[in-house]
Amino acid sequence: MKKLNLCKNPAALVSLLLMSSVNLFPQSLSGEDIIRRVDERYTGDTQKNTTTITLINKRGNSRVREIISYTKDYGDTEKNVMVFTEPRDVAGVGYLAYSYDELGKDDDTWLFLPAMKRSRRISGSSRNDYFMGTDFTYDDMGDRKVEEDTHALKGEEQINGISCWIIESVPKEPGYIYSRRVTWIRQDVLIAVKVEYYDRQGELQKILRTSDITEIDGIWTVRRMEMDNIQNEHRTILEFKNIQYNLPVEDSFFSVATLERGRIR
């Protein structure tokens, strides 16, 4: 249930994927086959990291924020909690999300604002809003299921000398925030290195690029993301640090009450 970004697999299969060359993949893979393999890529049962968020406007002015994040995979559900630690004006703001494998079951998402002293559920049209001034919508941060789109393999291309598949994903449901997404997926480690997002009018809206991809605890990991909003000339850079996998993480971290009590550090 892991995102391109961003899953679950037996350890033996993980080792095979990490060691195998692109020639070991069947030549008749479809777009859906590839996206499903990306979705099933093992990214640990738990993860902890700190993330630096840099917001850059069209004048080149920047703001920097930092968060701490915990993720835990429960099999059919993945839970993620993030809390802002810096600067002072956003410290304590929290985000909690439950992503479900079940088709047709929407993610449960909450945003906690200390000034309000309570959490607000994010649902419906609010999922198209941008998260805390970034160029990522709440929907971007969620877990989009493979079956929700039609995936077509459009070709192959090298990015920085590495072979990538190009996949076009078109939503099946009408009225989705994007009319389509085009994704470049590294064939060696099954990670997206570039995603183009097109708005409902078919115009290019945003481009996501990932870099600094390295192996940590046997898991291939993205350590930098940059989302470039073409239409409003704004950028968001995420840099992931202190990444740790498969450490014990308390179940109590993933509750609204814990978020509101400010227990997560």
TAMORA-V72027 format. One line per field, one symbol per residue. psi: psi as a letter, one per 40 degrees, with the letter a starting at -180 (. if undefined). burial: 1 if it has 9 or more other ideal C-beta (glycine too) atoms within 8 Angstrom, else 0. A space follows every 50 residues. Layout:
psi: ???
burial: ???
//
This chain:
psi: eiidd.ahiiddddddddeiideeiiefhidddddddddehhfidiihii hhhhhhieeeiiihiiiiihihhecehhhhhhhhdiadeehehihhhhhi dhhehiihhihhhddefiihhhibdeeeiihfeaehidddeaghideeih hhheaiihhfehhiihhhhhidiieididiihhhhhddefhhehhhhhad eeihdihhhiafhihhfehhhhehihhhhddefiihhhhhifhhifihhh dedfidddddefeh.
burial: 11010010100011101100000000001011111111111111011111 11111110000001111111111000111111111100011111111111 00000010111101000011010000100011011111101110010110 11100000100111111111100000011111111110011111111110 00011111111010000011111111111000011111111011100010 001101011100010
//
